[in-house]
Amino acid sequence: MPPMRTLVLGAAAGGGFPQWNCGCPNCVGVREGRHDLVARTQDAIAATADGARFVLVNTSPDVLTQIQRAKALWPRGPRHTPISAIILTNGDMDHVLGLFSLRESQPLALYATRPVLAGLEQSAFIRTMRRFEGQLVARELAVDTDVALADAAGEPLGITARAFATPGKLPVHFVGHAEPSPDDAIGVSLSEPGGASLAYATACASLEGLDLSAHAAVLFDGTFYREDELVRLGLSKAHAKDMAHMPISGPSGSLAQLASLGARKVYTHINNTNPILAASEERRAVEAAGWEIAYDGMEIVT
Ligand SMILES: [Zn+2]
């Protein structure tokens, strides 16, 4: 059995890097071509067991660019895509919008928790994915349950997904319109049957009740370095916890909390304000603690 391969398609948080309406030092620097800064698209990965069929985790507004840049995701026939299934980790726009770009009458299997699927059903846009029977095959991804992923026709992909609830929040467009549920935001563990697993958890307000120790690789919420990062930069009044993210630094940050984790540790879903994107003291601290910083095109073999 060849190992599972995971491509980081996008390593930035919502908004991307640079973000269209942001003039923070990182965004200004990357626009100007500063040597230590590399642009990143919005949060998504693609995993494959056989090299031919992929499961996409999250469909960002950048999905078409991400496919264009990843040769493994190019069509291999007159009407074809290696993307066989899609997992959504929550209903945020930066994870869902790209779904509507993947229409063109392509059958797709979609996996998400019940509240995320229910939220999608409320969108009129979903009809563009339902032009014929079997175009979008939605399947529930119940938490703490092993699910053998399959394409729209039911052919198994050789990858098992296990969702785990992460302390999160409702998508902005559902606040006040839907009841919060523990399944609103998930992380997901992907593995081949009997193989090592990769955990993907990019919206995580705390580690309470989460045990990430069983994984060979952990791609974790690297949104903010500091709890008050946006406030300090004068960009927002919101703290990391208000946005359901735990910061990297500080006594309750992920750097301290996950210090003993033995897995390959990678920060992703990095907000454009995060100093680890630049050649900085903060980046050195993270790397000295054994963490890697994800970039678009990174490949992880488990
Ligand atoms: Zn910025």
Residues whose N, C-alpha, C, O or C-beta is under 5 A from the ligand:
A	BS01	ZN	C22 G23 C24 C27 N272 T273
